[in-house]
């Protein structure tokens, strides 16, 4: 049977890179606000930690934002030193040429050693230059610099006597290094604290889900695919943890970064900032358009991937049947068809989402070109410093990344809320009716079981068990036979209160099971089912599962009673042999013997055997029957069987059809009666089909 790939949660990610992730089809929550509010309640115990995260996130981001502005000071220092050297050279040259009488009266700059005196001379020469007419004979000597540049150059002369101020530049570099280290430290602390908050929150959530699953009735598991339940417990909670740990801090840092970058750009140049902001609508519109286009291709890709996985799984698990019927060609043909569709959807999805970054870079480069042109012109006209333009370019180039992150996080959060909603659906499921505070426990159970006018149906309008009456005495073996859907397994489910009856009464030793503790009730039963269940562990641990704290002697005794000890000792590691996940390293019959040994160790009062020998060979069946005979001694036993030869010695045989007991008696009486049971028994040994009248 085909199985959907359950490793992909609703908020899962297909493909790699930020492009595909941004364009993912996103599962949407039915009640976004309500689920978000409910998820927020799990974060309330961690308010102090969240405040710490917020403070450190803001601190880390602010240091990162301020760094380019500080770096600009170093560049401006270099520019000031360069302008100071150029100014001193020009002024000295002007004094040597003696074009202006006022210049000649001042001391020669190349002979002045004192930096302050040299700066005062330059200031006087500049003031004289400003008084010159623009079209006079000395217009060529006029200083055409902004006041800010002049002041910077004169300040550089006073500080370094016109030399490059590498000391100050080095100090700024150390400050920058310190800022980046502080920012990284803040980010590290933020990540550590947020990791703790995320894991503790999901730990609480997982614990609630696990406790909830233990309280859910069996019908929930019957009606929901196991893969879906597993996905909710693992994938969905993992998605929530990842979002809490990464996306929440990214939201904080991205929003602060966007605001901070815009503010810093405005302090440098409002006009250049407008150029950057003008490109944002184009960028956002382009990415939104690509996201809408690629979503349908990603959805198709996931659909075809699921079909391909299901087909491969089917063919792998049933490869013997495929070869036996010579259907390899059909299998390959179907694989090629699905693979072609997956290829078509896959390359379209990857191509459409893959062009997002080139387009983003193109749009970003448009703004970069505009800033470079305008900024270059302003540098030549001395409107802005070289360091300011470099800082602005760095801000503008870095602005797009937090915008991308914010847009991507919006999708991730939406998917996360959908995952949380799926988890909360499990938590909101109706639980089993809780045990009464005065629930009874039978201290020394005997095993007398009685059904009195029991009614039950899975669906309200589909009758199943109608007015069932049954009285089973201690130590008796009750066999239950009938066609598929007759209600055989349902009877067992009702007996163990996996389902609650609609009407009537079921009692053990005269005590209604409704007033008994479920755990105490179910401890009275031991089950050996057709589908053997063994877990990944040693044979010893699997047998000991039937009794808490079982000793090795008890385990060996149970294995001997189940005729399993011999084959266990032939294994290289004996009872310490580790069974793999599906216990495929031992045979089906050996697995069945181990489950019987487990039931023997549990020492139940009532035994339930559900088709325990249906999938083993005749020789193994004999061993299992011997083991079951040991197990059934002095115990009330309910045996569900299709092989009627295995239940001929039962004290009572119930023949069920459509939820009713249509015949009752021992083997000989039912054969003599010549009814449904006789028809069914004879068909198994003579090849005669049961008469159709007996089925109705």
Secondary structure, 3 states (H helix, E strand, C coil): CCCCCCCCCCCCCCCCHHHHHHCCCCCCCCCHHHHHHHHHHCCHHHHHHHHHHHHHHHHHHHHHHHHHHHHHHHHHHHHHHHHHHHHHHHHHHHHHHCCCHHHHHCCCHHHCCCHHHHHHHHHHHHHHHHHCCCCCCCHHHCCCCCHHHHHHHHHHHHHHCCCCCHHHHHHHHHHHHHHHHHHHHHHHHHHHHHHHHHHHHHHHHHHHHHHHHHHECHHHHHHCCHHHHHHHHHHHHHHHHHHHHHHHHHHHHHHHHHHHHHHHHHHHCHHHHHHHHHHHHHHHHHHHHHHHHHHHHHHHHHHHHHHHHHHHHHHHHCHHHHHHCCCHHHHHHHHHHHHHHHHHHHHHHHHHHHHHHHHHHHHHHHHHHHHHHHHHHHHHCCCCCHHHHHHHHHHHHHHHHHHHHHHHHHHHHHHHHHHHHHHHHHHCCCECCCCCCCCECCCCCCCCEEEEEEEECCECCECCEEEEEEEECCCCEEEEECCCCCCHHHHHHHHCCCCCCCEEEEEECCEEHHHECHHHHHHCEEEEECCCCCCCEEHHHHHHCCCCCCCHHHHHHHHHHCCCHHHHHHCCCHHHCEECCCCCCCCHHHHHHHHHHHHHHHCCCEEEEECCCCCCCHHHHHHHHHHHHHHHCCCEEEEECCCHHHHCCCCEEEEEECCEEEEEECHHHHHHHCCHHHHHHHHHHHCCCCCHHHHC
